[in-house]
Structures are given as C-alpha cells and as structure tokens.
Amino acid sequence: MLEGAKLIGAGCATIALAGAAVGIGNVFSSLITSVARNPSLAKQLFGYAILGFALTEAIALFALMMAFLILFVF
C-alpha cells in the first residue's frame, strides 16, 4: 500500500516537468518573435532568454528532486 502511494506521489511530482518544457518553449519562441521584430536587440534579448531558460530549468530540477525524494527517502 505504501509503495503504491509513493509511486503515485512521484508521478504527480513529475507533472511539473511537462510544465517546465512548455515554459522553455515559450521562452525561446518569444526570443524568436522579439528578434524578428527588432534584430538590433538580438544580443541583449538572448541574455534575457538564457536567464529565463535557467530559471525555468531550475524549477524542473526541483520537481525532479522532489520525485526522487519521494521515491527513495520516504
């Protein structure tokens, strides 16, 4: 019973990974749109996009860490 609950909890924790993937897609699609509108700001916008990517990826890593904690620690 407890093992099944752990697996369900870990599965629910990994749902955030799909959201992070959508967020990363949004970051880079917005970068492409912004550079298409104003190519002279491409370098500055790329820096902002990398920052957005890093923050979104951090959320994904936290979600993955929580799933592993649920599976192997509790």
C-alpha positions as CSV (number, residue, x, y, z in Angstrom):
1,M,0.0,0.0,0.0
2,L,2.7,2.4,0.9
3,E,4.8,1.6,-2.2
4,G,1.8,2.3,-4.4
5,A,1.3,5.7,-2.7
6,K,5.0,6.5,-3.2
7,L,4.7,5.8,-6.9
8,I,1.6,7.9,-7.3
9,G,3.2,10.8,-5.4
10,A,6.4,10.6,-7.5
11,G,4.3,10.5,-10.7
12,C,2.3,13.6,-9.6
13,A,5.6,15.4,-8.8
14,T,6.9,14.8,-12.3
15,I,3.9,16.5,-13.9
16,A,5.8,19.8,-13.3
17,L,8.4,18.6,-15.8
18,A,5.9,19.0,-18.6
19,G,5.1,22.5,-17.5
20,A,8.8,23.3,-17.5
21,A,9.1,22.0,-21.0
22,V,6.3,24.3,-22.1
23,G,7.9,27.2,-20.3
24,I,11.2,26.7,-22.1
25,G,9.4,26.5,-25.4
26,N,7.7,29.8,-24.5
27,V,11.0,31.5,-23.7
28,F,12.6,30.6,-26.9
29,S,9.6,31.2,-29.1
30,S,9.3,34.7,-27.6
31,L,13.0,35.2,-28.3
32,I,12.5,34.4,-32.0
33,T,9.5,36.7,-32.2
34,S,11.3,39.5,-30.5
35,V,14.4,39.2,-32.7
36,A,12.2,39.1,-35.8
37,R,10.6,42.4,-34.7
38,N,13.8,44.2,-33.6
39,P,17.0,42.5,-34.8
40,S,19.3,45.2,-33.4
41,L,18.5,44.0,-29.8
42,A,19.3,40.3,-30.5
43,K,22.3,40.2,-28.2
44,Q,20.5,41.7,-25.2
45,L,17.4,39.6,-25.8
46,F,19.5,36.4,-26.0
47,G,20.9,37.2,-22.5
48,Y,17.4,37.6,-21.2
49,A,16.3,34.3,-22.8
50,I,19.2,32.4,-21.3
51,L,18.2,33.8,-17.9
52,G,14.6,32.7,-18.4
53,F,15.8,29.3,-19.5
54,A,17.9,28.9,-16.4
55,L,15.1,29.8,-14.1
56,T,12.6,27.6,-15.8
57,E,15.1,24.7,-15.8
58,A,15.7,25.2,-12.1
59,I,12.0,24.6,-11.4
60,A,12.2,21.4,-13.4
61,L,15.2,20.2,-11.4
62,F,13.4,21.0,-8.2
63,A,10.4,18.9,-9.3
64,L,12.7,16.0,-10.3
65,M,14.5,16.2,-7.0
66,M,11.1,16.0,-5.2
67,A,10.1,13.0,-7.2
68,F,13.4,11.2,-6.2
69,L,13.0,12.2,-2.6
70,I,9.5,10.7,-2.5
71,L,10.7,7.5,-4.2
72,F,13.9,6.8,-2.3
73,V,13.9,8.7,1.0
74,F,10.4,8.3,2.4
